[in-house]
Amino acid sequence: MEETPPTPLWHIYLVETAGGALYTGITTNVTRRLAEHRTGRGAKALRGRGPLILRHHESVGGHGEALRREAEIKRLSAARKRAWLEDRQAEQDDQRRQGASMHPILDGIELVAFDLDGTLIDSVPDLALAVDAALADLGLPPPGETKVRDWVGNGSLVLMERALRCAIQAYGEASPDEAPGTDRRGDPMPWMASVAPREGVTAPPRRSVAGKASPQTQIYDNALLERAHAAFLEHYGRDPGAHTRLYPGVREALDALRDRGLPLALVTNKPYAFIAPILDGFGLSDTFALCLGGDSLPEKKPDPAPLLHVAAHFGVSPSACLMVGDSRHDIAAGRAAGFRTLSVTYGYNHGEPVRDSGPDGVVESLSELV
């Protein structure tokens, strides 16, 4: 799947010159723009004006909205511009006071990044239906929702790798005296008989006396995996949110964080194309200022690259960012990026207690944040 470049978030900012004049501008990176102003590479109007002080900045969405807001402020007289600034600062002070009762992990945080599956939404019912349908296309038995729940979290390709191995592994349950394509009772397994010759399936390693497999070998070829993955994407893409639900407390937490003025980002290993339909279905399409899928960048979680990209995009130090997720991969990515980390106890962590991953904080519900 082609990489999907994220849509930049624009900010409006006001700086004050040594002479007390207020200058308004827009940018996608406030930190970089201020550095340009201070080194003389920025707006000509600010050159030779002495030290610059950042008085206000806020995210405003897309480029068009940023231009509109900038034009409105520039039309104000100096006195009215100063009054506008004082009003905005008072609003932000109110938001900070309202946020005083929020979770302590938010102290000093300027940006919050969220995982999606297992953190904000329970998507397993839809994922399991798509996995089952994809394997059925190949003549393989469905693993079912219970097994799929333990496989989610590393992206769709890894999900299908696990599903394919599970389906084909049944072939290895036959004893040496049983014919290929039959189960332990000798009953026919027509899906194996039809797939093995055509799809590059080989028998998995035989079990030792202790019941443990000998060193694993590839029990399917890459062509079969590609077919399974393509079938999964096709089935899942038809309606990725049909049976998906928001976890309790999610909407309340997201609304409160936005009201506080914190920019929110979504960083998931799910393919980017599925993000918008799911968010739209829950009325959350405008909640996140930036969304990254597992195919938006060359690397995905647990690599820190997506989170570092988010911090750089907003011009926020990683130490002032929080990563919220449900799995060890979220925590590993956050820690490697220098983010603070928060885990939810529900979700998909392959049956392991998420506390064992060492997050900076743990909550039973996202409502505890606010």
Stockholm file with secondary structure:
# STOCKHOLM 1.0

chainA/1-370         MEETPPTPLWHIYLVETAGGALYTGITTNVTRRLAEHRTGRGAKALRGRGPLILRHHESVGGHGEALRREAEIKRLSAARKRAWLEDRQAEQDDQRRQGASMHPILDGIELVAFDLDGTLIDSVPDLALAVDAALADLGLPPPGETKVRDWVGNGSLVLMERALRCAIQAYGEASPDEAPGTDRRGDPMPWMASVAPREGVTAPPRRSVAGKASPQTQIYDNALLERAHAAFLEHYGRDPGAHTRLYPGVREALDALRDRGLPLALVTNKPYAFIAPILDGFGLSDTFALCLGGDSLPEKKPDPAPLLHVAAHFGVSPSACLMVGDSRHDIAAGRAAGFRTLSVTYGYNHGEPVRDSGPDGVVESLSELV
#=GR chainA/1-370 SS CCCCCCCCCEEEEEEECTTSCEEEEEESCHHHHHHHHHTTCSCGGGTTSCCCEEEEEEEEESHHHHHHHHHHHHTSCHHHHHHHHHHHHHHHHHHHHHGGGSCGGGTTCCEEEECCBTTTEECHHHHHHHHHHHHHHTTCCCCCHHHHHTTTTSCHHHHHHHHHHHHHHGGGGSCTTSCTTBCTTSCBCHHHHHHHHHHTCCCCCCBCTTSCBCSCCCCSCHHHHHHHHHHHHHHHHHCTTSSCEECTTHHHHHHHHHHTTCCEEEECSSCGGGHHHHHHHTTCTTTCSEEECTTSSSCCTTSSHHHHHHHHHHTCCGGGEEEEESSHHHHHHHHHHTCEEEEESSSCSTTSCGGGGCCSEEESSGGGGC
#=GC SS_cons         CCCCCCCCCEEEEEEECTTSCEEEEEESCHHHHHHHHHTTCSCGGGTTSCCCEEEEEEEEESHHHHHHHHHHHHTSCHHHHHHHHHHHHHHHHHHHHHGGGSCGGGTTCCEEEECCBTTTEECHHHHHHHHHHHHHHTTCCCCCHHHHHTTTTSCHHHHHHHHHHHHHHGGGGSCTTSCTTBCTTSCBCHHHHHHHHHHTCCCCCCBCTTSCBCSCCCCSCHHHHHHHHHHHHHHHHHCTTSSCEECTTHHHHHHHHHHTTCCEEEECSSCGGGHHHHHHHTTCTTTCSEEECTTSSSCCTTSSHHHHHHHHHHTCCGGGEEEEESSHHHHHHHHHHTCEEEEESSSCSTTSCGGGGCCSEEESSGGGGC
//
